[in-house]
C-alpha cells in the first residue's frame, strides 16, 4: 500500500492517454497507476491510497464528477485534478465544489498537471488567472448550453426542449470543441 505524497492514480478511459501519462509521471520519479474502468476506481483507490488523482471528466460515459466524493471519502487528504476535452465554467465550478483542487482542459502538458497539484499544496486551490476580457458570444452560448445540459442530467432531448432548439442542432453544437474565450 503506497501512502507517499508522490503517488498518483490516473483515471481516464482513453487507454493510450492513460498509459502515456502514467509513464510520464513515472519518468519524473512518481509512483503512478492507471485505471480505465470507472467501476474499478473505488477498489483500486482503497488498495493504493493515492495522494494525487488525475480524473477525466468523462470516463466511458460516466461523469468523473461522481467519483470525486467516494475518492475523498477513501482519503480526505488526496488531491484531485479534473481533466476534460470539453471545458466549461459550469463543470469547473461543480468539480471545485465537489472537492477537486483544479480543472484543466485537454490537451494539457504533464508539467501543467504537476503545477496544478503544486498550486493546491501551496493553498491556491482552484486558483488561476481570471481574464478581464469578456467572453465571446460563441463562448457564452457554449457555457449556457453546458449549464442547461447539466441541469437536465445530460439528457439531450430535454435540454433541447429547454433551449427551444432542435435536438439535432444541439447535438451538432455539442459535437464541436468549445470555442476559446
N, C-alpha and C positions, 0 to 999 in steps of 0.2 A: 504494500500500500504506500503510495507516494504522497507526502504531505508538504513537499518543499514549495517555496514561493515561485519557482520557475516551472511548475508543472502545468501543462496545457491540455485541454480537451477541445478538439476541433469537431464541430457538429455541422456537417454540410453534406447534402445528398449528391453533390457533384463529385464522383469518385476521384477524378483526376485532380480537381482543385484541392480536395481534401488531402490527398496524398502529397501533392506538391507543397502545400502549406505545412503539413507535419514535417516533411523533410527539411524545409527551410528553417523551421523552428529548431529542429534537432541540430542542424549545422551551426546554429547560433548558440548551442550549448544548453538548450532547454529540453526537458523531458516532455514529449508530446505523444498523444494518442488520438486517432481519428475515429469517428463513427458516422455512418451514413443513414442509419435507420433510427427515426425518432423514438421508436418503441424500446430501443436498446439503451437510450440515454440514461434513464434513472439507475438502471442496474450498473452500467459502466461508471457512472458518476459516484455511486456508493463504493465501488471497488477502488477506483483511482484517487478519489478525493482531490480533483484538480483545483489549483488555486486560481487558475485563469481559464475562462471558457470563451471560445470564438464560436458564435452561434449564427448560422444563416437564418434569415427571416422566413424563408420558405423551404421546408425540408420534406420532399416527397408529398407535397400537398398539405402538410401540416404547418400551421403557423409556429415559427420558432418562439414567438412571444409566449405561447402556452407552456414552454419548457423553462422559462425563467423562474417562476415560483417554486417548482419542485427542485431545481438546481440550488436555489438559495436556501431551501428547507434542508437539503442534504448538508450544505456547508454555507452558512450565512456570510462567511468571510470571503467566499470566492468572488472574483470579479468577472463580469460578463460584458463582452463587446459584441454587438449585433452587426452583422454584415448583410447587405442586400444589394441586388442588382437594380431595384426599383425604389429608390429612396423617396420618402415623403415626410413632410413635417409631422403629420398626424401619427404615423407609425413610430417615428423617432421619439415623439413625446410619450407614446404608450410604452415603448421599450424602457425609457428612463424612469417613468413612473413605476414600472414593474420591478426595477432594480438593476437594469443594465447600467454600466458606467459610461458607455459611449455607443454611438451608432454611426457606422461608416458605409458609404456607398462603394460598391464594386465597380470597376476594378480598383483594388487597393494594394499597396505595397506592404510587405511584411513589416518593414520599419515603421510604417504608419500605424499598423495594428499594435506593435510593441509600444509605440509612442502613446497610443490611447490608454494602454494599461498604466504606463508610467505617469501620465497626467492624473489618472484616477488615484494612484497611490500617493500623489502629491496633494490630493484634495481637490483637484479641478474636475470633479465628476460632471459629466455632461457638458464640459466646457467646450470652448472653441470660439472662433471669431464670428460674430454675427454681422453680416453685411448691412451697411446703412442704405444700400441701394434697394429700391422697391422691387418686388418680384415681377416678372413679366406677366402679361395676361395669360399666355400659354402655361406658364408655371403655376399661376393661381388656379387655372382650370384643373390642372393635374392634381394639385393639392386638394381642391374641393371634391373632385371625383374620389380620391383616396379616402377622404373623411367620410363621405356618404357610403362608400363601399364598406368601410369598417363598421359604420352604424348598422348596416344591413348584413353583418356577419359574412361578408364576402359573396353574398348572393347577387349574381349579375342581373337577373331579371327584376328583382325588387329594387335594386339600385337604379336600373334604367328607368323604371316607373317613377321613382322618387325624383330623378333628374329630368323627367319628361323628355327622355331620349330613347331612340330605338335601341333595342338590345344589341343589334349588330354594330351600330355606331359606337356604343360603349365598349364592346369587345375590341373593335379596331383601335380605339383610343388607348385601351389598357394594354394592347399588344405592343405598343410603341414604347420605347425608352422615354423616361420623363425628360422634358426639356430642361436645360440648365437654367438656374435662376437668373 
